[in-house]
Every structure is written in structure tokens, then in C-alpha cells.
Amino acid sequence: MKKAKKGFTLAEIVVALVVASVVAGVTINITRQKIENTTEYFYYSAYSLLKSAVAEIIADTGQLSGDVCTQIDSKLNTISSNCAASPQTLTLRTGAVLTFAANPVPEQLETGTYTTVNIDIDGQRSGSELWTDVFPFYLTNDGKVIPAYQQEPQAGGNNPKHLSFSVKYDVFDAGVRNQTPVWLLKSVSFQQAACTAGYVSSPIYCGSFVKDAVCTEQADCRIVPIRPSPIGNS
């Protein structure tokens, strides 16, 4: 006589469900971390390319003005440029798309001192959504590249997970620079680092952050970007 097949006990079913939920939770966390790491890496790369291009323009002309799109195009490795169109756009070989915006979103600097460019950091790889893969930057006339930010939830220049910076300064003894710099801040947002160092002085942009007393001309505070790990190495 054949024995009836034994089913699972309630305890076994509960254990199986717990294990499945744990595995699902771990998978979701890993996926979320990979997305965050990808955003951080592409955002940092876009900032670095833009800063390098603006620095070259300032070295050539002394200021950023006029047709900024064409000037940036001459310094970057683009695969297409539409500086005669409206809006003006540049597509980089990395896939990132730069759109020069007539109406900045949001407006966090005093008017008349900058150009705004929105960077779709991953181009056509995913949907273009502000603060998810599209980030605005301010390019000031004197050559500063300042990432805009969203207050809540934090995104862009006020989120150290998007752009992470440190602040260091040099110490002088009888007018001689000490060889070892002092770190004032480490791994903070661009907003906090730039405003603490005096790199950005706009009350609109800085909010509650103010220039630290140590960041005088003698101390020479500098903001230092922290390069994120390449995708897949985190």
C-alpha cells in the first residue's frame, strides 16, 4: 500500500517565506546601491568634464560670456552640437546631453552672473527626469561650476551621495607655506564645502552655511572633489 506524500508543515512554510523575504530585501538593496553608484559616477564625470572645459575657456579669454554653448563645444569631445538651435544642446561621447537653459530651475544665484546648463548624465540610457538623471549647473562669468540642488529630498549640490567634497587649507608660518595642509571638512556636499570655503558666497545658494573664519586669504581654503569608485567596483 502506497504511503501518502507528506506535505510541508506550517513551520517549514513560515521558514521558507522568511528566507524568501530576506533574499528579496537583499536583492532590492543591492539594486538600489548600484543605481546610486551609477548616478554618482556619471554625475561626477559630468561635473569634471564641465569644470575642465570652463577652466580652459577662462585661461583663453578671462571670462565666460557670449555664446557659452559654442565655447564649451570647442573644449569637449562632442558627437553632436546644436548651438544654433533653441534650446542649445551638446551630446558628449559619454552619452551625456547638455542643454543650455534660458530659464534656470531652480534659481539659486543672483541673476545676471551665470549661464545655466542642464546635464542629462546618462543621455538616452534611461528616462530624463530632473534630479534623477538630469542635473542643473550654474556656470558663472568668472569660471565657477556650481551644481544646483533640490531641497527635499536632497539632490544635486546639497547631497554628498551625488557629489562629495572635502575642504583643506594651508598654514603659513612667517609667510612660508607649511608643506602639510589641514583638512577642515571631509566627504560633505558641494554646497557645504563651497560655502564653508568661501568658493560660493551667495546667501541664496548657501542658506545656513557660511564661510569659516579660518578660510581667509592667508589660509587659502580649497574645495577638493572626491572621485567615486568606477561602476562595478563598489
C-alpha positions as CSV (number, residue, x, y, z in Angstrom):
1,M,0.0,0.0,0.0
2,K,1.5,3.4,-1.1
3,K,2.2,5.9,1.6
4,A,0.6,9.3,1.2
5,K,3.0,12.1,0.3
6,K,3.9,14.2,3.3
7,G,3.2,17.9,2.8
8,F,5.1,20.8,4.3
9,T,4.5,21.7,7.9
10,L,3.4,25.2,8.8
11,A,6.8,25.8,10.4
12,E,8.5,24.9,7.2
13,I,6.3,27.2,5.1
14,V,7.0,30.1,7.5
15,V,10.8,29.5,7.3
16,A,10.6,29.4,3.5
17,L,8.7,32.7,3.4
18,V,11.1,34.4,5.8
19,V,14.1,33.2,3.7
20,A,12.4,34.4,0.5
21,S,11.7,37.9,2.0
22,V,15.3,38.2,3.2
23,V,16.7,37.3,-0.2
24,A,14.3,39.8,-1.9
25,G,15.3,42.5,0.5
26,V,19.0,42.0,-0.1
27,T,18.4,42.0,-3.9
28,I,16.5,45.2,-3.7
29,N,19.2,46.9,-1.5
30,I,21.9,45.7,-3.9
31,T,20.0,47.1,-6.9
32,R,19.3,50.4,-5.2
33,Q,23.0,50.7,-4.3
34,K,24.1,50.0,-7.9
35,I,21.7,52.7,-9.1
36,E,23.1,55.2,-6.6
37,N,26.7,54.4,-7.5
38,T,25.9,54.8,-11.2
39,T,24.3,58.2,-10.6
40,E,27.2,59.3,-8.5
41,Y,29.8,58.2,-11.1
42,F,28.0,59.8,-14.1
43,Y,27.3,63.0,-12.1
44,Y,30.9,63.3,-11.0
45,S,32.1,62.7,-14.6
46,A,29.8,65.4,-16.0
47,Y,30.9,67.9,-13.4
48,S,34.6,67.1,-14.0
49,L,34.2,67.5,-17.8
50,L,32.3,70.7,-17.5
51,K,34.8,72.2,-15.0
52,S,37.8,71.3,-17.2
53,A,36.1,72.9,-20.2
54,V,35.2,76.1,-18.3
55,A,38.8,76.3,-16.9
56,E,40.2,76.2,-20.4
57,I,37.9,78.9,-21.6
58,I,38.8,81.1,-18.6
59,A,42.5,80.6,-19.4
60,D,41.9,81.6,-23.0
61,T,39.5,84.6,-22.6
62,G,39.5,85.5,-18.9
63,Q,35.7,85.1,-18.6
64,L,32.7,83.1,-19.6
65,S,30.3,85.1,-21.7
66,G,28.7,85.4,-25.1
67,D,27.8,82.1,-26.8
68,V,28.7,79.7,-24.0
69,C,27.4,76.6,-25.9
70,T,29.9,77.2,-28.7
71,Q,32.8,77.8,-26.3
72,I,32.0,74.6,-24.4
73,D,31.7,72.7,-27.6
74,S,35.2,73.7,-28.6
75,K,36.6,72.2,-25.4
76,L,34.7,69.0,-25.1
77,N,34.7,65.8,-27.1
78,T,31.2,66.0,-28.5
79,I,29.5,63.8,-31.1
80,S,26.8,66.4,-32.0
81,S,26.2,70.0,-31.3
82,N,23.2,72.3,-31.8
83,C,24.4,75.6,-30.6
84,A,22.3,77.4,-33.3
85,A,19.1,75.8,-32.2
86,S,16.8,76.6,-29.3
87,P,17.4,75.2,-26.8
88,Q,21.1,74.8,-27.5
89,T,22.3,71.2,-26.9
90,L,25.6,69.3,-26.9
91,T,25.9,65.5,-26.9
92,L,29.1,64.1,-25.4
93,R,30.8,60.8,-26.4
94,T,30.0,59.6,-22.9
95,G,26.3,59.8,-23.8
96,A,25.6,62.8,-21.6
97,V,23.5,65.6,-23.1
98,L,24.0,69.2,-22.2
99,T,21.0,71.6,-22.6
100,F,21.6,75.3,-22.1
101,A,18.5,76.6,-20.4
102,A,17.1,80.1,-20.7
103,N,15.0,79.6,-17.6
104,P,17.1,78.1,-14.7
105,V,15.4,75.6,-12.5
106,P,15.8,76.4,-9.7
107,E,17.2,79.9,-9.4
108,Q,19.7,79.9,-6.6
109,L,22.2,82.6,-7.6
110,E,21.9,86.3,-8.1
111,T,20.6,87.0,-11.6
112,G,22.9,88.1,-14.4
113,T,26.0,86.4,-13.2
114,Y,25.8,83.0,-14.8
115,T,24.7,80.6,-17.5
116,T,22.6,77.6,-16.7
117,V,23.1,74.2,-18.3
118,N,21.1,71.0,-17.5
119,I,23.0,67.8,-17.9
120,D,21.3,64.5,-18.6
121,I,24.1,62.5,-17.2
122,D,23.2,59.2,-18.9
123,G,21.6,60.5,-22.1
124,Q,19.2,58.1,-23.7
125,R,20.1,55.2,-21.4
126,S,17.0,55.9,-19.2
127,G,14.2,58.4,-18.9
128,S,15.2,62.0,-18.4
129,E,13.9,63.2,-15.0
130,L,15.0,66.2,-13.1
131,W,17.1,65.3,-10.0
132,T,17.2,61.6,-11.0
133,D,19.4,61.7,-14.1
134,V,19.1,65.4,-15.1
135,F,21.0,67.9,-13.0
136,P,21.3,71.7,-13.5
137,F,24.6,73.5,-13.1
138,Y,25.4,77.2,-12.9
139,L,28.4,78.4,-14.9
140,T,29.5,81.8,-13.5
141,N,31.1,84.6,-15.6
142,D,34.3,84.2,-13.6
143,G,34.5,80.4,-14.3
144,K,33.0,78.6,-11.4
145,V,30.9,75.5,-12.0
146,I,28.2,75.3,-9.3
147,P,25.7,72.4,-9.1
148,A,22.2,73.4,-8.3
149,Y,20.3,71.4,-5.7
150,Q,16.8,70.3,-4.6
151,Q,15.9,70.9,-1.0
152,E,13.7,67.9,-0.3
153,P,14.6,65.2,-0.9
154,Q,18.2,66.4,-1.2
155,A,19.6,66.0,-4.7
156,G,22.4,67.6,-6.6
157,G,24.8,70.0,-4.9
158,N,23.5,69.5,-1.4
159,N,23.7,65.7,-1.5
160,P,27.1,64.2,-0.7
161,K,26.0,61.0,-2.3
162,H,25.8,62.8,-5.6
163,L,28.9,65.0,-5.3
164,S,31.2,64.6,-2.4
165,F,33.8,67.2,-1.5
166,S,36.4,68.0,1.2
167,V,37.9,71.3,2.2
168,K,41.5,71.8,3.0
169,Y,43.7,74.8,3.7
170,D,47.4,75.7,4.0
171,V,49.0,77.0,7.1
172,F,51.6,79.8,6.8
173,D,54.4,80.4,9.3
174,A,56.1,83.8,8.9
175,G,54.8,83.9,5.4
176,V,56.1,80.5,4.4
177,R,53.5,77.8,3.4
178,N,53.6,74.7,5.6
179,Q,54.0,71.6,3.4
180,T,51.2,69.7,5.1
181,P,47.7,71.0,4.5
182,V,44.9,70.9,7.2
183,W,41.6,69.2,6.4
184,L,38.7,71.4,7.5
185,L,35.9,69.2,6.2
186,K,35.8,65.7,4.6
187,S,33.1,64.0,2.5
188,V,30.4,66.6,2.6
189,S,28.1,68.1,-0.1
190,F,29.3,70.6,-2.6
191,Q,27.1,73.2,-1.0
192,Q,28.6,72.8,2.4
193,A,32.1,72.6,1.2
194,A,31.9,75.5,-1.3
195,C,30.1,77.9,1.1
196,T,32.4,77.0,4.1
197,A,35.5,77.6,2.0
198,G,34.1,80.8,0.5
199,Y,34.1,79.4,-3.0
200,V,30.5,80.4,-3.2
201,S,29.3,83.4,-1.2
202,S,25.7,83.7,-2.4
203,P,23.2,83.8,0.6
204,I,20.6,82.4,-1.7
205,Y,22.7,79.3,-2.6
206,C,24.4,78.8,0.8
207,G,21.4,79.1,3.1
208,S,22.7,78.3,6.6
209,F,26.3,77.6,5.5
210,V,28.7,80.5,6.0
211,K,32.4,81.0,5.3
212,D,34.6,79.6,8.1
213,A,36.7,82.1,9.9
214,V,39.8,80.1,9.1
215,C,39.3,80.5,5.3
216,T,41.0,83.8,4.9
217,E,43.3,84.8,2.1
218,Q,46.2,83.6,4.2
219,A,44.6,80.2,5.0
220,D,43.6,79.7,1.3
221,C,40.8,77.2,1.7
222,R,40.2,74.9,-1.3
223,I,37.4,72.5,-2.2
224,V,38.6,69.1,-3.3
225,P,36.2,66.7,-5.2
226,I,36.2,63.1,-4.1
227,R,36.2,60.8,-7.1
228,P,33.7,57.9,-6.8
229,S,34.6,54.3,-7.5
230,P,34.1,53.2,-11.1
231,I,30.9,51.5,-11.8
232,G,31.1,47.8,-10.7
233,N,33.9,48.3,-8.2
234,S,31.8,49.5,-5.3
